[in-house]
Amino acid sequence: MPSKIKQLLQYTLDLFEPAMMPAPSPEPASTPAPPKPRTAPRPRVSSRKLTEPSAADLAGSKLEPARFHHPRANRLAQLPGAEVGFEFKRAKRRTIGFLVGVDGLTVRAPKWVPLAEVDAAVIEKASWILQKLGDARLRAQRQEGARIDWRDGAELPYLGERVQLVLDPTQALGKAGAVLSVDTTDGQLRKLFVGLPHNAEPEQIRDVVQAWLMRQGKAIFLARLQHFAPLLGVQWQKLSLSNAGTRWGSASTSGAIRLNWRLVHFSMPVIDYVVAHELSHLRVMDHSQRFWDTVGTVMPDYAERRGLLKQVPIPKWD
């Protein structure tokens, strides 16, 4: 084919070729959205299995929430700044009840109250619960620091004063087991002479001293009940000693009074407060303002004495 014809044919074909579309320009990169501000986790309650954090978990976290786990916990509450494993029970009562004791938080509710309502009540009382749990933990730490080393020369509080134990097998103390020395004037501690050998086991020393303290406590409590009952215009029927972990006393409508023997560690003003408190319940069986007004008739400074009951550390008895 002549070259001119080829050039003319190529020209004609070029007229019918589709025009090349320009390459699309790259779209501008989109600016990433700013991260949403982190919010504190909402309080919640669940029944998942409770596990204590491992050492690795604690080492990898800068700020671990406080943990309060009841040994029989069956529900878990994530409260502001704290994880609370609490014991939940159904009970014959009218309302939801909260109790913070040595082991932690216990929640009791009537059978007809839905679990969701119980959980909501726990969250609503979060501030109160955390305050009480913190106070209980602080008391436990103080008690641990006040633990008695049961040996010759050990010290313990009695009626608000320090007393030193002296093991003396020559003492013929009979059933009493121990005897307290008279007051000293040279600033030395009063001594509680215990009729045991110097190689006595710590548990044996503890048991003898506890028996002596309980006898002293019952005699003191009887005297104070007889003093305050006429002033309050009530009549109690029976006194018994309790061994409760945190409850210092109780009173029933039958006139029965229970007092914790460990009160003998406190000073007499504190003991008098607890005695007056329980006797006042024979007139008012709740903690309404009328009840506190009743206590105030015989003890205007009851609030100060009550504070000492909570603040003064006493030994932890195992």
Residue pairs with C-beta under 8 A, 6 or more apart in sequence:
40 80
41 78
43 77
43 78
43 79
43 80
43 123
43 126
44 77
44 78
44 119
44 123
45 75
45 76
45 77
45 78
45 118
45 119
45 122
45 123
46 75
46 76
46 78
47 74
47 75
47 76
48 76
50 69
50 73
50 76
50 85
52 67
52 69
53 64
53 67
57 64
58 64
65 81
65 82
65 83
66 81
66 82
66 83
66 130
66 134
67 82
67 83
67 85
68 82
68 83
68 84
68 85
68 104
68 105
68 133
68 137
69 83
69 84
69 85
69 104
70 85
70 86
70 87
70 103
70 104
70 105
70 106
71 103
71 104
72 87
72 103
73 85
73 86
73 87
73 104
74 87
74 88
75 85
75 86
75 87
75 88
75 107
75 119
76 83
76 84
76 85
76 86
77 83
77 84
77 85
77 86
77 119
77 122
77 123
77 126
79 122
79 123
79 126
79 129
79 130
80 126
80 130
81 130
82 130
82 133
84 104
84 105
84 122
84 129
84 130
84 133
85 104
86 104
86 105
86 106
86 107
86 122
87 103
87 104
87 105
87 106
87 107
88 106
88 107
88 108
88 109
88 118
89 106
89 107
89 108
89 109
90 108
90 109
90 110
90 111
91 97
91 108
91 109
91 110
92 110
93 108
93 109
93 110
94 110
95 110
96 107
96 108
96 109
96 110
96 113
96 117
96 118
96 121
97 107
97 108
97 109
98 105
98 106
98 107
98 122
98 125
98 128
98 129
99 105
99 106
99 107
99 108
100 106
100 129
100 132
100 133
100 135
100 136
101 136
101 245
101 246
102 136
102 140
102 245
102 246
104 133
104 136
105 129
105 132
105 133
107 118
107 121
107 122
109 117
109 118
122 129
135 310
136 246
139 310
139 313
140 316
142 313
143 313
143 314
143 315
143 316
144 316
145 313
146 157
146 313
146 314
146 315
146 316
147 315
147 316
148 154
148 155
148 156
148 206
148 315
149 202
150 165
150 202
150 203
150 205
150 206
150 209
151 165
151 202
151 205
152 165
152 166
152 167
152 198
153 164
153 165
153 166
154 164
154 165
154 205
155 162
155 163
155 164
155 165
155 189
156 162
156 163
156 165
156 192
156 209
156 265
156 315
157 163
157 265
157 266
157 314
157 315
158 180
158 190
158 192
158 213
158 216
158 264
158 265
159 264
159 265
159 266
159 267
159 268
159 271
160 265
160 266
160 267
160 268
160 270
161 189
161 190
162 189
163 180
163 189
163 190
163 191
163 192
164 189
164 190
164 191
164 192
165 191
165 192
165 194
165 205
165 209
166 191
166 192
166 193
166 194
167 194
167 196
167 197
167 198
167 200
167 205
168 193
168 194
168 195
169 195
169 196
169 197
169 198
171 179
171 193
171 194
171 195
172 195
173 179
173 193
173 194
173 195
176 212
176 215
177 194
177 195
177 208
177 209
177 211
177 212
178 192
178 193
178 194
178 195
178 208
178 209
178 212
179 192
179 193
180 190
180 191
180 192
180 193
181 190
181 191
181 192
181 193
182 190
183 190
184 190
192 209
192 212
194 205
194 208
194 209
195 208
196 204
196 205
196 208
206 317
210 317
213 261
213 264
214 241
214 261
216 264
217 241
217 259
217 261
217 263
217 264
218 239
218 241
218 261
220 264
220 271
221 239
221 241
221 259
221 263
221 271
221 275
222 239
224 271
224 272
224 275
225 236
225 239
225 257
225 275
225 279
228 272
228 275
228 276
228 279
228 298
229 235
229 236
229 279
231 297
231 298
232 276
232 279
232 280
232 282
232 283
232 294
232 297
232 298
233 283
234 279
234 280
234 282
234 283
235 255
235 282
236 251
236 255
236 256
236 257
236 279
236 282
237 254
237 255
237 256
238 254
238 255
238 256
238 257
239 257
239 258
239 259
240 256
240 257
240 258
240 259
241 258
241 259
241 260
241 261
242 249
242 250
242 258
242 259
242 260
242 261
243 260
243 261
244 260
247 260
248 259
248 260
248 263
248 274
248 309
249 257
249 258
249 259
249 260
249 263
249 274
249 275
249 277
249 278
250 257
250 258
250 278
251 257
251 258
251 278
251 279
251 281
251 282
251 285
253 282
253 285
255 282
257 278
257 279
258 278
259 274
259 275
259 278
262 314
262 317
263 270
263 271
263 274
264 271
265 314
265 315
266 308
266 309
266 312
266 314
267 308
269 305
269 308
270 305
270 308
270 309
270 312
272 299
272 305
273 299
273 302
273 305
273 306
273 309
274 309
276 295
276 298
276 299
276 302
277 295
277 302
280 291
280 294
280 295
281 291
283 291
283 294
284 290
284 291
284 294
292 302
295 302
296 302
299 305
